[in-house]
Amino acid sequence: MSAADMKAADPPVSVPRAPEGEPQLAKNVNRRPRKAGALLPYLLIAPAFVAIAAVFVWPFIKTIIMSFQDVGRRELWSGSSAPWVGFDQFTNILGDGEFWDVVWRTVAFMVLCVFATMAIGLALAMLMQRMSTWVRLLLTAALVAAWSMPLLVATSIFRWFADSDYGVLNMVLTKYLGIDAQGHNWFLDPKQGFVIIGAVVVWGAIPFVSVTLYAALTQVPKELEEAASLDGSGTVGIFRYVTWPVIKPVFQMVATLSVLWDFNVFGQIFLMRGNKPEPEYSVLGIYSFEKAFESNSFSQGAAISLITVLLLSGVAVYYLRQLLKIGEVE
């Protein structure tokens, strides 16, 4: 018998069919949990969106509206409609030389504070790696305590530290370093004053930076460091080719956050100068506040705030991109 005849002689094999209702039932069973699971993250973050909309979105919209009007004290308190002036507020501000002096002063202050914060924070994080467990726990507790200290308290400590008559800084310079600094006022020269104010800013930011970078350093594989050491790499080489590529994403994120925070410094300067900063200490936050509440030009203050947001928008976009990249890697 040929192969064709044998194939024809084989009895047909019947494939059992499932009842008609079962596929639809299985489809519905699989769909419902997936739909509920897809909505759950949005339900969990809905309260956060509501809170952000309440405390940020509406004030931001109001600020945009005010920047295109001429709102004074009378219009603000009486609730009467203010005249629309279009882009006049922005034109006046951008054409003012004082505004650009404030911008460059803000940028220079921010760069110095971020550089000092990241350098000291990274050095402290690397030092924490070499500490014993109990010493590292004590240091971490001290850092958290410093970070959680209210701004008013921290500023008062540094004002006492740099006081011209009873300050610790003048006493140490005079008594132990032989520099006659008794009665020296550090705030007469804005450069020296910004050093003291920058110390407050850096001191408050170092705990977050150092603890975050230490957490990133713990993720560096010890095997790679040992292999690089056996291959003849020194401390600098191990850090450059092994440690840095691992902690680089976290370092960039923390540095970007520091840029955003230090660019918007307000409280440290305002409190250190006794709630009345001199023009030489004016940064964008102080400048916007003075225009709005001391010159009673609320529209100019709103316009300066919007310009500040635009200046920082590129940094914010970069931060979000880094955040998304880390999420994709994980």
C-alpha positions as CSV (number, residue, x, y, z in Angstrom):
1,M,0.0,0.0,0.0
2,S,1.4,3.3,-1.0
3,A,1.9,6.2,1.4
4,A,-1.0,8.1,-0.2
5,D,-3.4,5.1,0.3
6,M,-2.3,4.8,4.0
7,K,-2.9,8.5,4.5
8,A,-6.3,8.3,3.0
9,A,-7.2,5.2,5.1
10,D,-6.4,7.0,8.4
11,P,-9.6,7.9,10.3
12,P,-10.1,11.7,10.6
13,V,-9.1,13.0,14.0
14,S,-11.7,15.1,15.6
15,V,-10.5,18.1,17.7
16,P,-12.7,18.8,20.7
17,R,-14.2,22.2,20.7
18,A,-14.8,24.2,23.7
19,P,-18.3,25.3,24.6
20,E,-19.3,28.6,22.9
21,G,-19.6,30.5,26.2
22,E,-16.1,29.6,27.6
23,P,-13.9,31.8,25.3
24,Q,-16.0,34.9,26.0
25,L,-16.0,34.0,29.8
26,A,-12.2,33.6,29.8
27,K,-11.8,36.9,27.9
28,N,-13.9,38.8,30.4
29,V,-12.1,37.2,33.3
30,N,-8.7,38.3,31.9
31,R,-9.9,41.8,31.0
32,R,-11.3,42.8,34.4
33,P,-8.3,42.5,36.6
34,R,-6.2,44.2,33.9
35,K,-8.5,47.1,33.8
36,A,-8.6,47.5,37.5
37,G,-4.9,47.2,37.8
38,A,-4.4,49.8,35.1
39,L,-6.5,52.4,37.0
40,L,-5.1,51.7,40.4
41,P,-1.9,53.8,40.0
42,Y,-4.0,56.8,38.8
43,L,-6.3,56.5,41.7
44,L,-3.4,56.4,44.1
45,I,-1.8,59.6,42.8
46,A,-5.1,61.4,42.3
47,P,-4.9,63.1,45.8
48,A,-1.4,64.4,45.0
49,F,-2.7,65.9,41.7
50,V,-5.6,67.5,43.6
51,A,-3.2,69.0,46.1
52,I,-0.9,70.3,43.5
53,A,-3.7,71.9,41.6
54,A,-5.0,73.6,44.7
55,V,-1.7,75.0,45.9
56,F,0.2,75.5,42.6
57,V,-1.9,75.5,39.4
58,W,-4.4,78.2,40.3
59,P,-1.8,80.6,41.8
60,F,0.4,80.0,38.8
61,I,-2.5,80.9,36.5
62,K,-3.3,84.0,38.6
63,T,0.4,85.0,38.4
64,I,0.3,84.8,34.6
65,I,-2.8,86.9,34.4
66,M,-1.3,89.6,36.8
67,S,1.8,89.8,34.7
68,F,-0.2,91.1,31.8
69,Q,-2.1,93.7,33.9
70,D,-1.1,96.7,36.0
71,V,-2.1,95.6,39.5
72,G,-1.5,97.9,42.4
73,R,-2.4,97.9,46.0
74,R,-5.9,99.3,45.3
75,E,-6.8,96.7,42.7
76,L,-5.4,93.9,44.8
77,W,-7.3,94.6,48.0
78,S,-10.5,96.0,46.5
79,G,-10.8,93.2,44.0
80,S,-11.5,95.7,41.2
81,S,-10.4,94.8,37.7
82,A,-6.9,96.0,36.7
83,P,-6.1,97.5,33.3
84,W,-4.5,95.2,30.8
85,V,-1.1,96.3,29.6
86,G,0.0,93.4,27.4
87,F,3.7,92.8,27.4
88,D,4.7,96.2,28.9
89,Q,5.7,94.7,32.2
90,F,8.1,92.2,30.5
91,T,9.5,94.9,28.2
92,N,10.2,97.2,31.1
93,I,11.9,94.5,33.1
94,L,14.0,93.1,30.3
95,G,15.1,96.6,29.4
96,D,16.2,97.4,32.9
97,G,19.9,97.1,33.5
98,E,19.3,96.5,37.2
99,F,17.4,93.4,36.4
100,W,20.3,91.9,34.5
101,D,22.7,92.7,37.3
102,V,20.4,90.8,39.6
103,V,20.3,87.9,37.1
104,W,24.1,87.6,36.9
105,R,24.5,87.9,40.6
106,T,21.9,85.1,41.1
107,V,23.7,82.9,38.6
108,A,27.1,83.5,40.1
109,F,25.8,82.8,43.6
110,M,24.0,79.6,42.5
111,V,27.1,78.3,40.7
112,L,29.4,78.8,43.7
113,C,26.9,77.2,46.1
114,V,26.2,74.2,43.9
115,F,29.9,73.6,43.3
116,A,30.7,73.8,47.0
117,T,27.7,71.6,47.9
118,M,28.5,68.8,45.4
119,A,32.2,68.8,46.2
120,I,31.8,68.7,50.0
121,G,28.8,66.3,49.7
122,L,30.7,63.8,47.5
123,A,33.8,64.0,49.7
124,L,31.7,63.3,52.8
125,A,29.9,60.4,51.1
126,M,33.2,58.8,50.2
127,L,34.4,59.3,53.7
128,M,31.3,57.6,55.1
129,Q,32.3,54.5,53.1
130,R,35.5,54.2,55.1
131,M,33.9,54.7,58.5
132,S,32.9,52.1,61.0
133,T,29.2,51.3,61.3
134,W,28.5,53.1,64.5
135,V,30.5,56.2,63.5
136,R,28.6,56.3,60.2
137,L,25.3,56.0,62.0
138,L,26.2,58.9,64.3
139,L,27.2,61.1,61.4
140,T,24.1,60.2,59.5
141,A,22.0,61.2,62.5
142,A,23.9,64.5,62.8
143,L,23.3,65.2,59.1
144,V,19.6,64.4,59.3
145,A,19.3,66.7,62.4
146,A,21.1,69.5,60.5
147,W,18.9,69.0,57.5
148,S,15.7,69.1,59.5
149,M,16.7,72.2,61.5
150,P,14.3,75.1,60.7
151,L,15.7,77.8,58.5
152,L,15.1,80.5,61.0
153,V,17.2,78.6,63.6
154,A,20.0,77.9,61.2
155,T,20.2,81.5,60.0
156,S,20.3,82.8,63.6
157,I,23.2,80.5,64.4
158,F,25.2,81.7,61.4
159,R,24.3,85.4,62.2
160,W,25.8,84.8,65.7
161,F,28.7,83.0,64.2
162,A,29.6,86.0,62.0
163,D,28.6,88.7,64.4
164,S,31.0,91.7,64.4
165,D,31.2,92.0,68.2
166,Y,30.6,88.5,69.6
167,G,31.0,86.2,66.6
168,V,33.0,83.0,66.8
169,L,34.6,83.6,63.4
170,N,36.2,86.9,64.4
171,M,37.3,85.4,67.7
172,V,39.0,82.5,66.1
173,L,40.7,84.6,63.4
174,T,42.0,87.1,66.1
175,K,42.9,84.6,68.9
176,Y,44.2,81.6,67.0
177,L,45.3,82.7,63.5
178,G,46.7,86.1,64.4
179,I,44.4,88.0,62.1
180,D,43.0,91.2,63.6
181,A,39.3,90.7,62.8
182,Q,37.9,92.1,66.1
183,G,34.8,94.1,65.3
184,H,35.0,93.3,61.6
185,N,31.5,93.4,59.8
186,W,31.4,90.7,57.2
187,F,28.4,92.2,55.5
188,L,29.8,95.6,54.6
189,D,31.5,94.0,51.6
190,P,28.8,92.1,49.6
191,K,31.4,89.5,48.5
192,Q,32.2,88.6,52.1
193,G,28.6,88.7,53.0
194,F,27.6,86.3,50.2
195,V,30.3,83.9,51.5
196,I,28.5,83.8,54.9
197,I,25.1,83.5,53.3
198,G,26.4,80.8,50.9
199,A,27.7,78.9,54.0
200,V,24.2,78.8,55.3
201,V,22.9,77.5,52.0
202,V,25.6,74.9,51.6
203,W,25.4,73.8,55.2
204,G,21.7,73.1,54.8
205,A,22.1,71.2,51.5
206,I,25.1,69.0,52.3
207,P,23.1,66.4,54.4
208,F,20.8,65.5,51.5
209,V,23.6,65.4,49.0
210,S,26.0,63.4,51.1
211,V,23.4,60.8,52.2
212,T,22.0,60.4,48.6
213,L,25.5,60.0,47.1
214,Y,26.5,57.6,49.8
215,A,23.5,55.4,48.9
216,A,24.7,55.5,45.3
217,L,28.2,54.6,46.3
218,T,26.9,51.5,48.0
219,Q,25.7,50.2,44.6
220,V,29.2,50.2,43.1
221,P,30.2,46.5,42.8
222,K,33.2,45.7,45.1
223,E,34.4,43.1,42.6
224,L,34.9,45.7,39.9
225,E,36.9,47.9,42.3
226,E,39.1,45.0,43.4
227,A,39.6,43.9,39.8
228,A,40.7,47.5,38.8
229,S,43.0,47.6,41.8
230,L,44.6,44.3,40.8
231,D,45.1,45.6,37.3
232,G,47.2,48.5,38.7
233,S,44.6,51.3,38.8
234,G,45.1,53.8,41.6
235,T,42.5,55.6,43.6
236,V,41.8,58.2,40.9
237,G,41.6,55.6,38.2
238,I,39.2,53.4,40.2
239,F,37.0,56.4,40.8
240,R,37.1,57.6,37.2
241,Y,36.5,54.3,35.4
242,V,34.5,52.2,38.0
243,T,32.9,54.4,40.6
244,W,31.9,57.5,38.6
245,P,30.0,55.7,35.8
246,V,27.8,54.0,38.5
247,I,27.0,57.1,40.5
248,K,26.9,59.6,37.6
249,P,23.1,59.5,37.1
250,V,22.4,60.1,40.8
251,F,25.1,62.8,40.9
252,Q,23.5,64.6,37.9
253,M,20.0,64.4,39.5
254,V,21.2,65.8,42.8
255,A,23.2,68.5,41.1
256,T,20.2,69.5,39.1
257,L,18.1,69.7,42.2
258,S,20.7,71.9,43.8
259,V,20.7,74.3,40.8
260,L,16.9,74.6,41.2
261,W,17.1,75.2,44.9
262,D,20.0,77.6,45.0
263,F,18.7,79.6,42.1
264,N,15.6,80.3,44.1
265,V,17.3,81.2,47.4
266,F,15.2,83.7,49.4
267,G,14.9,83.0,53.1
268,Q,18.6,82.8,53.9
269,I,19.3,86.2,52.4
270,F,16.1,87.8,53.7
271,L,16.8,86.6,57.3
272,M,20.5,87.2,57.4
273,R,20.0,90.9,56.4
274,G,17.4,91.5,59.0
275,N,14.3,91.3,56.7
276,K,15.7,94.3,54.7
277,P,18.3,93.2,52.2
278,E,20.5,95.9,50.6
279,P,20.4,96.2,46.8
280,E,23.8,94.6,46.7
281,Y,22.3,91.4,48.1
282,S,19.4,91.3,45.8
283,V,18.9,88.1,43.9
284,L,15.9,87.2,41.7
285,G,13.7,86.0,44.6
286,I,14.5,89.1,46.7
287,Y,14.1,91.4,43.6
288,S,10.7,90.0,42.8
289,F,9.5,90.4,46.4
290,E,10.7,94.0,46.6
291,K,9.0,94.9,43.4
292,A,5.8,93.4,44.5
293,F,5.5,94.3,48.2
294,E,7.7,97.3,48.7
295,S,7.2,99.1,45.4
296,N,3.5,98.0,45.3
297,S,4.0,96.8,41.7
298,F,2.5,93.3,42.0
299,S,2.4,92.9,38.2
300,Q,6.1,93.5,37.9
301,G,6.7,91.0,40.7
302,A,4.6,88.5,38.9
303,A,6.4,89.1,35.6
304,I,9.8,88.6,37.3
305,S,8.6,85.4,38.8
306,L,7.5,84.1,35.3
307,I,10.9,85.1,33.8
308,T,12.5,83.1,36.6
309,V,10.4,80.1,35.8
310,L,11.4,80.4,32.1
311,L,15.0,80.6,33.0
312,L,14.7,77.4,35.1
313,S,12.5,75.5,32.7
314,G,15.5,74.1,30.8
315,V,17.0,72.8,34.0
316,A,13.7,71.3,35.0
317,V,13.3,69.5,31.6
318,Y,16.9,68.2,32.0
319,Y,16.0,66.9,35.5
320,L,12.9,65.1,34.2
321,R,14.8,63.5,31.3
322,Q,17.4,62.1,33.8
323,L,14.6,60.9,36.0
324,L,13.0,59.1,33.1
325,K,16.3,57.6,32.0
326,I,16.9,56.1,35.4
327,G,13.4,54.7,35.4
328,E,14.0,53.1,32.0
329,V,17.2,51.5,33.2
330,E,15.5,50.1,36.3
